[in-house]
Amino acid sequence: MFRDRKKLPAFHEDDFTEILAKFNLLDKLNEGELKCSVCDKILTKENFGCIYLTKNEEIKTSCSDLMCLEKVYQETKNGSE
């Protein structure tokens, strides 16, 4: 059952703004310009799901919708195996 365990980078809510600033995403979030790369929904602190790296080494974001997170997982797992 746990053979397929993978590392999952995560951060605490207290570090949210610092992490977004590190990736130059904080201003976009505050200005309502940061969108989910899957469904194109505008991201807020309340619906933010994840930051991820694509196969082309682009930094992208996702909302917290489970369907979007599943698509991100499928896209990133194929590149990490």
N, CA, C and O of each residue as an XYZ file, in Angstrom:
324
protein
N       0.810     -1.196      0.000
C       0.000      0.000      0.000
C       0.858      1.267      0.000
O       0.501      2.245     -0.657
N       1.972      1.270      0.717
C       2.799      2.474      0.804
C       4.021      2.412     -0.097
O       4.904      3.262      0.017
N       4.098      1.441     -0.979
C       5.254      1.310     -1.874
C       5.390      2.493     -2.814
O       6.507      2.853     -3.187
N       4.302      3.094     -3.200
C       4.333      4.182     -4.165
C       4.371      5.558     -3.509
O       3.990      6.552     -4.127
N       4.824      5.619     -2.278
C       4.871      6.901     -1.570
C       5.868      7.828     -2.242
O       6.939      7.402     -2.673
N       5.507      9.083     -2.323
C       6.351     10.111     -2.914
C       6.499     11.250     -1.919
O       5.656     11.432     -1.040
N       7.570     12.011     -2.062
C       7.742     13.199     -1.238
C       6.782     14.266     -1.729
O       6.602     14.439     -2.935
N       6.175     14.969     -0.815
C       5.249     16.030     -1.142
C       5.727     17.312     -0.462
O       5.522     17.497      0.737
N       6.363     18.194     -1.230
C       6.782     19.456     -0.623
C       5.557     20.244     -0.180
O       4.582     20.357     -0.924
N       5.606     20.774      1.002
C       4.489     21.543      1.535
C       5.040     22.693      2.369
O       6.208     22.693      2.759
N       4.186     23.664      2.631
C       4.601     24.763      3.489
C       3.432     25.156      4.378
O       2.270     24.901      4.062
N       3.767     25.777      5.488
C       2.764     26.196      6.459
C       2.102     27.483      5.992
O       2.713     28.278      5.278
N       0.873     27.683      6.387
C       0.122     28.881      6.006
C       0.856     30.162      6.397
O       0.750     31.173      5.702
N       1.594     30.127      7.495
C       2.352     31.310      7.931
C       3.425     31.705      6.916
O       3.841     32.863      6.881
N       3.875     30.762      6.094
C       4.920     31.018      5.109
C       4.369     31.333      3.718
O       5.132     31.525      2.772
N       3.053     31.384      3.601
C       2.389     31.545      2.303
C       2.891     32.758      1.534
O       3.326     32.623      0.390
N       2.840     33.936      2.139
C       3.240     35.145      1.418
C       4.721     35.148      1.088
O       5.122     35.617      0.022
N       5.534     34.628      1.995
C       6.979     34.565      1.742
C       7.293     33.654      0.549
O       8.132     33.990     -0.286
N       6.634     32.530      0.475
C       6.869     31.598     -0.632
C       6.401     32.201     -1.955
O       7.112     32.127     -2.957
N       5.216     32.795     -1.961
C       4.732     33.415     -3.191
C       5.662     34.541     -3.635
O       5.918     34.697     -4.829
N       6.163     35.318     -2.696
C       7.103     36.390     -3.040
C       8.378     35.817     -3.634
O       8.934     36.380     -4.578
N       8.841     34.709     -3.092
C      10.062     34.056     -3.592
C       9.917     33.664     -5.062
O      10.886     33.723     -5.819
N       8.720     33.266     -5.465
C       8.459     32.857     -6.847
C       7.876     33.997     -7.696
O       7.391     33.768     -8.804
N       7.929     35.223     -7.164
C       7.406     36.408     -7.859
C       5.926     36.274     -8.216
O       5.496     36.709     -9.284
N       5.156     35.671     -7.317
C       3.729     35.465     -7.552
C       2.849     36.277     -6.610
O       1.639     36.362     -6.821
N       3.429     36.868     -5.587
C       2.636     37.560     -4.569
C       1.905     38.769     -5.144
O       0.719     38.955     -4.868
N       2.580     39.585     -5.928
C       1.922     40.752     -6.519
C       0.774     40.333     -7.433
O      -0.285     40.960     -7.427
N       0.978     39.283     -8.212
C      -0.094     38.796     -9.092
C      -1.300     38.333     -8.276
O      -2.444     38.604     -8.641
N      -1.039     37.634     -7.166
C      -2.128     37.172     -6.306
C      -2.879     38.376     -5.737
O      -4.108     38.417     -5.776
N      -2.146     39.350     -5.211
C      -2.766     40.516     -4.592
C      -3.531     41.376     -5.597
O      -4.491     42.052     -5.225
N      -3.120     41.359     -6.854
C      -3.773     42.157     -7.883
C      -4.866     41.388     -8.631
O      -5.467     41.913     -9.568
N      -5.119     40.146     -8.214
C      -6.161     39.342     -8.848
C      -5.786     38.843    -10.229
O      -6.657     38.583    -11.059
N      -4.481     38.709    -10.481
C      -3.998     38.283    -11.798
C      -3.448     36.858    -11.822
O      -3.095     36.349    -12.885
N      -3.374     36.215    -10.664
C      -2.845     34.856    -10.600
C      -3.984     33.882    -10.846
O      -5.015     33.937    -10.176
N      -3.791     32.983    -11.818
C      -4.863     32.063    -12.202
C      -4.429     30.605    -12.083
O      -3.241     30.281    -12.117
N      -5.415     29.751    -11.944
C      -5.192     28.308    -11.967
C      -4.813     27.930    -13.397
O      -5.492     28.312    -14.349
N      -3.741     27.191    -13.535
C      -3.288     26.797    -14.870
C      -4.197     25.747    -15.509
O      -4.091     25.479    -16.706
N      -5.081     25.159    -14.722
C      -5.964     24.120    -15.238
C      -7.322     24.696    -15.634
O      -7.764     24.501    -16.766
N      -7.986     25.396    -14.726
C      -9.352     25.869    -14.993
C      -9.439     27.374    -15.237
O     -10.511     27.886    -15.561
N      -8.336     28.078    -15.087
C      -8.250     29.517    -15.348
C      -8.980     30.364    -14.297
O      -9.209     31.554    -14.518
N      -9.347     29.763    -13.157
C     -10.000     30.497    -12.076
C      -8.979     31.434    -11.432
O      -7.814     31.068    -11.276
N      -9.405     32.632    -11.059
C      -8.524     33.569    -10.362
C      -8.256     33.026     -8.961
O      -9.179     32.636     -8.247
N      -6.976     33.007     -8.578
C      -6.584     32.458     -7.289
C      -6.598     33.517     -6.203
O      -6.248     34.676     -6.423
N      -7.016     33.080     -5.024
C      -6.976     33.888     -3.812
C      -6.276     33.053     -2.747
O      -5.970     31.882     -2.968
N      -6.030     33.651     -1.611
C      -5.428     32.884     -0.521
C      -6.341     31.729     -0.106
O      -5.867     30.671      0.305
N      -7.648     31.941     -0.217
C      -8.624     30.931      0.221
C      -8.726     29.745     -0.724
O      -8.999     28.632     -0.273
N      -8.514     29.947     -2.030
C      -8.682     28.825     -2.965
C      -7.360     28.372     -3.592
O      -7.359     27.604     -4.554
N      -6.247     28.842     -3.051
C      -4.942     28.476     -3.592
C      -4.672     26.996     -3.317
O      -4.851     26.521     -2.195
N      -4.242     26.280     -4.347
C      -3.984     24.848     -4.192
C      -2.513     24.500     -4.134
O      -2.051     23.898     -3.164
N      -1.761     24.879     -5.183
C      -0.351     24.505     -5.199
C       0.445     25.332     -6.202
O      -0.098     25.987     -7.092
N       1.754     25.266     -6.014
C       2.735     25.764     -6.977
C       3.439     24.519     -7.489
O       3.791     23.639     -6.703
N       3.648     24.434     -8.802
C       4.335     23.257     -9.321
C       5.199     23.619    -10.511
O       5.037     24.669    -11.134
N       6.115     22.725    -10.803
C       7.055     22.890    -11.900
C       6.655     21.947    -13.026
O       6.502     20.745    -12.811
N       6.485     22.493    -14.225
C       6.113     21.670    -15.375
C       7.335     20.955    -15.940
O       8.463     21.203    -15.514
N       7.106     20.081    -16.889
C       8.206     19.382    -17.562
C       9.125     20.358    -18.281
O      10.313     20.087    -18.459
N       8.570     21.501    -18.697
C       9.363     22.540    -19.365
C       9.987     23.502    -18.363
O      10.504     24.554    -18.737
N       9.934     23.132    -17.086
C      10.486     23.912    -15.982
C       9.833     25.282    -15.831
O      10.490     26.252    -15.452
N       8.539     25.355    -16.130
C       7.762     26.559    -15.884
C       7.114     26.435    -14.509
O       6.667     25.356    -14.120
N       7.068     27.541    -13.780
C       6.379     27.559    -12.503
C       4.928     27.899    -12.770
O       4.616     28.923    -13.377
N       4.038     27.017    -12.305
C       2.601     27.219    -12.498
C       1.889     27.056    -11.165
O       2.461     26.574    -10.187
N       0.630     27.469    -11.151
C      -0.180     27.384     -9.941
C      -1.510     26.709    -10.244
O      -1.953     26.644    -11.390
N      -2.127     26.215     -9.191
C      -3.428     25.560     -9.317
C      -4.317     26.006     -8.170
O      -3.841     26.377     -7.097
N      -5.615     25.961     -8.418
C      -6.578     26.216     -7.348
C      -6.704     24.937     -6.503
O      -6.067     23.922     -6.784
N      -7.521     25.016     -5.486
C      -7.671     23.882     -4.573
C      -8.762     22.906     -4.998
O      -9.046     21.958     -4.265
N      -9.373     23.105     -6.141
C     -10.387     22.186     -6.647
C      -9.741     20.811     -6.869
O      -8.675     20.713     -7.477
N     -10.375     19.776     -6.384
C      -9.783     18.436     -6.459
C      -9.521     17.971     -7.889
O      -8.537     17.273     -8.138
N     -10.376     18.343     -8.824
C     -10.151     17.944    -10.222
C      -8.892     18.620    -10.776
O      -8.131     18.003    -11.522
N      -8.679     19.868    -10.415
C      -7.480     20.574    -10.881
C      -6.223     19.980    -10.242
O      -5.217     19.770    -10.919
N      -6.286     19.714     -8.945
C      -5.135     19.127     -8.266
C      -4.803     17.742     -8.828
O      -3.632     17.378     -8.938
N      -5.831     16.978     -9.181
C      -5.605     15.655     -9.783
C      -4.905     15.802    -11.133
O      -4.001     15.027    -11.445
N      -5.311     16.787    -11.938
C      -4.661     17.005    -13.238
C      -3.205     17.424    -13.057
O      -2.335     16.985    -13.808
N      -2.940     18.264    -12.073
C      -1.568     18.666    -11.779
C      -0.756     17.451    -11.350
O       0.378     17.268    -11.792
N      -1.335     16.626    -10.493
C      -0.655     15.416    -10.037
C      -0.308     14.513    -11.224
O       0.816     14.022    -11.326
N      -1.266     14.298    -12.109
C      -1.022     13.436    -13.267
C       0.081     14.009    -14.153
O       0.927     13.268    -14.655
N       0.071     15.312    -14.342
C       1.089     15.951    -15.181
C       2.476     15.863    -14.545
O       3.459     15.594    -15.234
N       2.555     16.085    -13.253
C       3.869     16.103    -12.599
C       4.379     14.708    -12.269
O       5.592     14.503    -12.228
N       3.508     13.756    -12.036
C       3.996     12.407    -11.692
C       4.656     11.733    -12.890
O       5.595     10.954    -12.725
N       4.176     12.024    -14.078
C       4.771     11.419    -15.271
C       6.191     11.917    -15.508
O       7.012     11.214    -16.096
N       6.473     13.120    -15.054
C       7.812     13.660    -15.215
C       8.764     13.279    -14.118
O       9.970     13.483    -14.258
N       8.256     12.720    -13.005
C       9.125     12.422    -11.873
C       9.469     10.947    -11.752
O      10.202     10.559    -10.842
N       8.958     10.125    -12.643
C       9.216      8.683    -12.548
C      10.439      8.289    -13.350
O      10.803      7.114    -13.383
